[in-house]
Amino acid sequence: MQAYLTPIALLVASNVFMTTAWYWHLKFKAPPLMLVILVSWGLAFFEYCLAVPANRFGSEVYSPAQLKTIQEVITLVVFAGFSAVYLGHAPTWNTAIGFALIAAGAYFVFRG
């Protein structure tokens, strides 16, 4: 069971770093763009330190398509939470429907 959950936990953690790296600065327009880029690169370093082992470990129990699908679903969930909590942009019904359609696609990737 741990072999299945460890990659998912690492992907969740890596997505928190990457979502933060890409979107934290939207609340702060004053810092120079070069500083924003450098801070974002620093955050992305930790994302890679988690994502690479997640994919290495995950490849033992998931196919590459399944790993990518897990990554994308996690990305959407993390982004929706980050957007609502940090940026103050709650998901709309259209967003929920779009995410549901993506989840339906994920179902077909994992279907036996």
Secondary structure, DSSP 8 states (H G I E B T S, - for coil): -HHHHHHHHHHHHHHHHHHHHHHGGGG--SS-HHHHHHHHHHHHHHHHHHHHHHHHHHTTTS-HHHHHHHHHHHHHHHHHHHHHHTS-----HHHHHHHHHHHHHHHHHH--
